[in-house]
Amino acid sequence: MAKLKHEDLRRIEVRIGSSGSSRATSLMAPSDKGRRVNLRPSDKAVGEMKARGMTKVRASWLVNANKEVHWLEVRPAKPSEEGLKVRYDYGKLRPHVHVPTADVGRAVDAPGGTRVCPEETIDGDAFRFRIPDGLRFEKGAET
């Protein structure tokens, strides 16, 4: 067996189990063939949501004049309102919300992009998450 030269290489050990990440950022990814977006809020946002007793939310897509999606906003749903379930206790997964995309087009991964939301804000009852550059919405696509 030939020996490999390791002079220009550095070793990165593979982590087994938890990724070790701090969950300081929110993540957003397409699910259900693009019919929904899976929003996984940061630890900060989840802490605020839990402190406010949010079990259901209403969601809104914030779009520009060209109907390009820039933000996802979630607000607590009143007990009498229908809402999207906040899934806090879902095995070892981060708390998350499944948000339908029928109003903005099918969600797809963009080549070379990331699923990390570059910005999130909490303003009163509104939790806003900027759409990651790795996510786009195909208008006119079957959802």
WOLINNOR-V927157 format. One record per backbone hydrogen bond with DSSP energy under -1.0 kcal/mol. NH is the residue of the N-H (numbers start at 1). CO is the residue of the C=O. Records with the same first field share a line. If there is no record, write none. Layout:
BEGIN
NH: CO  CO
END
This chain:
BEGIN
9: 6
27: 40
28: 115
29: 38
31: 36
35: 32
36: 31
37: 99
38: 29
39: 97
40: 27
43: 23
46: 42
47: 43
48: 44
49: 45
50: 46
51: 47
52: 48
53: 50
54: 49
57: 84
58: 75
60: 73
62: 71
64: 68
67: 64
70: 62
71: 62
72: 129
73: 60
74: 127
75: 58
77: 56
81: 78
84: 57
86: 55
87: 96
88: 86
93: 90
96: 87
97: 39
99: 37
101: 35
104: 101
105: 101
106: 138
107: 34
108: 136
110: 134
113: 110
117: 26
121: 128
123: 126
126: 123
127: 74
128: 121
129: 72
130: 119
131: 70
134: 114
135: 132
136: 108
138: 106
141: 138
END
